[in-house]
């Protein structure tokens, strides 16, 4: 029971971490593009 809960928490943290990383990367690429064009 506790093992299932722990693995679910880890996978949730991993998914949220990937989402945050993707958002940061897209934001950085957007800022680079706007900086280059501007």
N, CA, C and O atoms as a GROMACS GRO file, in nm:
protein
  152
    1UNK      N    1   0.085  -0.120   0.000
    1UNK     CA    2   0.000   0.000   0.000
    1UNK      C    3   0.088   0.125   0.000
    1UNK      O    4   0.073   0.213  -0.085
    2UNK      N    5   0.179   0.131   0.096
    2UNK     CA    6   0.265   0.250   0.104
    2UNK      C    7   0.356   0.258  -0.019
    2UNK      O    8   0.389   0.367  -0.067
    3UNK      N    9   0.397   0.141  -0.070
    3UNK     CA   10   0.483   0.140  -0.188
    3UNK      C   11   0.408   0.198  -0.308
    3UNK      O   12   0.464   0.277  -0.384
    4UNK      N   13   0.281   0.159  -0.326
    4UNK     CA   14   0.202   0.212  -0.437
    4UNK      C   15   0.188   0.364  -0.425
    4UNK      O   16   0.200   0.436  -0.524
    5UNK      N   17   0.160   0.410  -0.304
    5UNK     CA   18   0.142   0.553  -0.282
    5UNK      C   19   0.272   0.627  -0.314
    5UNK      O   20   0.269   0.734  -0.375
    6UNK      N   21   0.385   0.570  -0.271
    6UNK     CA   22   0.514   0.635  -0.294
    6UNK      C   23   0.545   0.643  -0.443
    6UNK      O   24   0.589   0.747  -0.492
    7UNK      N   25   0.522   0.532  -0.516
    7UNK     CA   26   0.551   0.532  -0.660
    7UNK      C   27   0.458   0.630  -0.733
    7UNK      O   28   0.500   0.696  -0.828
    8UNK      N   29   0.334   0.639  -0.689
    8UNK     CA   30   0.239   0.732  -0.752
    8UNK      C   31   0.285   0.875  -0.729
    8UNK      O   32   0.277   0.959  -0.818
    9UNK      N   33   0.334   0.902  -0.607
    9UNK     CA   34   0.382   1.037  -0.576
    9UNK      C   35   0.504   1.069  -0.661
    9UNK      O   36   0.517   1.179  -0.714
   10UNK      N   37   0.595   0.970  -0.675
   10UNK     CA   38   0.718   0.993  -0.753
   10UNK      C   39   0.683   1.020  -0.900
   10UNK      O   40   0.739   1.112  -0.961
   11UNK      N   41   0.591   0.941  -0.956
   11UNK     CA   42   0.553   0.960  -1.096
   11UNK      C   43   0.485   1.097  -1.114
   11UNK      O   44   0.504   1.163  -1.216
   12UNK      N   45   0.406   1.138  -1.015
   12UNK     CA   46   0.339   1.268  -1.024
   12UNK      C   47   0.442   1.380  -1.020
   12UNK      O   48   0.431   1.478  -1.094
   13UNK      N   49   0.543   1.366  -0.933
   13UNK     CA   50   0.648   1.468  -0.925
   13UNK      C   51   0.727   1.472  -1.056
   13UNK      O   52   0.763   1.580  -1.104
   14UNK      N   53   0.753   1.354  -1.112
   14UNK     CA   54   0.828   1.348  -1.238
   14UNK      C   55   0.750   1.416  -1.350
   14UNK      O   56   0.807   1.493  -1.427
   15UNK      N   57   0.619   1.387  -1.358
   15UNK     CA   58   0.536   1.447  -1.462
   15UNK      C   59   0.530   1.599  -1.448
   15UNK      O   60   0.544   1.671  -1.547
   16UNK      N   61   0.511   1.648  -1.325
   16UNK     CA   62   0.504   1.792  -1.303
   16UNK      C   63   0.640   1.855  -1.333
   16UNK      O   64   0.648   1.966  -1.386
   17UNK      N   65   0.746   1.785  -1.298
   17UNK     CA   66   0.880   1.836  -1.326
   17UNK      C   67   0.904   1.848  -1.476
   17UNK      O   68   0.962   1.946  -1.523
   18UNK      N   69   0.859   1.747  -1.552
   18UNK     CA   70   0.875   1.752  -1.698
   18UNK      C   71   0.793   1.866  -1.757
   18UNK      O   72   0.838   1.933  -1.850
   19UNK      N   73   0.672   1.888  -1.702
   19UNK     CA   74   0.587   1.996  -1.752
   19UNK      C   75   0.654   2.131  -1.727
   19UNK      O   76   0.656   2.218  -1.814
   20UNK      N   77   0.709   2.147  -1.606
   20UNK     CA   78   0.777   2.273  -1.572
   20UNK      C   79   0.899   2.292  -1.661
   20UNK      O   80   0.926   2.402  -1.708
   21UNK      N   81   0.973   2.183  -1.684
   21UNK     CA   82   1.093   2.192  -1.768
   21UNK      C   83   1.055   2.230  -1.911
   21UNK      O   84   1.122   2.314  -1.972
   22UNK      N   85   0.949   2.170  -1.964
   22UNK     CA   86   0.904   2.201  -2.099
   22UNK      C   87   0.859   2.347  -2.108
   22UNK      O   88   0.888   2.416  -2.205
   23UNK      N   89   0.788   2.394  -2.005
   23UNK     CA   90   0.741   2.533  -2.004
   23UNK      C   91   0.861   2.628  -1.999
   23UNK      O   92   0.862   2.730  -2.068
   24UNK      N   93   0.962   2.595  -1.919
   24UNK     CA   94   1.081   2.680  -1.909
   24UNK      C   95   1.155   2.683  -2.042
   24UNK      O   96   1.199   2.789  -2.087
   25UNK      N   97   1.169   2.566  -2.106
   25UNK     CA   98   1.240   2.559  -2.234
   25UNK      C   99   1.167   2.639  -2.341
   25UNK      O  100   1.230   2.711  -2.418
   26UNK      N  101   1.035   2.628  -2.346
   26UNK     CA  102   0.957   2.702  -2.446
   26UNK      C  103   0.968   2.852  -2.418
   26UNK      O  104   0.977   2.932  -2.511
   27UNK      N  105   0.966   2.889  -2.292
   27UNK     CA  106   0.978   3.031  -2.257
   27UNK      C  107   1.114   3.085  -2.295
   27UNK      O  108   1.126   3.197  -2.345
   28UNK      N  109   1.218   3.006  -2.272
   28UNK     CA  110   1.354   3.049  -2.307
   28UNK      C  111   1.368   3.063  -2.458
   28UNK      O  112   1.424   3.161  -2.506
   29UNK      N  113   1.317   2.964  -2.533
   29UNK     CA  114   1.327   2.970  -2.679
   29UNK      C  115   1.249   3.090  -2.732
   29UNK      O  116   1.292   3.157  -2.826
   30UNK      N  117   1.133   3.118  -2.672
   30UNK     CA  118   1.052   3.233  -2.714
   30UNK      C  119   1.128   3.363  -2.688
   30UNK      O  120   1.132   3.451  -2.773
   31UNK      N  121   1.188   3.374  -2.570
   31UNK     CA  122   1.262   3.496  -2.536
   31UNK      C  123   1.383   3.512  -2.627
   31UNK      O  124   1.417   3.625  -2.665
   32UNK      N  125   1.448   3.401  -2.664
   32UNK     CA  126   1.564   3.408  -2.754
   32UNK      C  127   1.518   3.455  -2.892
   32UNK      O  128   1.585   3.538  -2.955
   33UNK      N  129   1.406   3.402  -2.939
   33UNK     CA  130   1.356   3.440  -3.072
   33UNK      C  131   1.318   3.588  -3.074
   33UNK      O  132   1.354   3.660  -3.167
   34UNK      N  133   1.248   3.633  -2.971
   34UNK     CA  134   1.207   3.774  -2.966
   34UNK      C  135   1.330   3.862  -2.950
   34UNK      O  136   1.335   3.972  -3.006
   35UNK      N  137   1.429   3.816  -2.876
   35UNK     CA  138   1.551   3.895  -2.857
   35UNK      C  139   1.628   3.907  -2.989
   35UNK      O  140   1.680   4.014  -3.021
   36UNK      N  141   1.635   3.798  -3.065
   36UNK     CA  142   1.706   3.800  -3.193
   36UNK      C  143   1.635   3.890  -3.293
   36UNK      O  144   1.698   3.970  -3.362
   37UNK      N  145   1.502   3.878  -3.301
   37UNK     CA  146   1.429   3.957  -3.399
   37UNK      C  147   1.425   4.103  -3.356
   37UNK      O  148   1.425   4.193  -3.440
   38UNK      N  149   1.421   4.127  -3.226
   38UNK     CA  150   1.414   4.264  -3.176
   38UNK      C  151   1.552   4.323  -3.171
   38UNK      O  152   1.569   4.438  -3.132
   0.00000   0.00000   0.00000
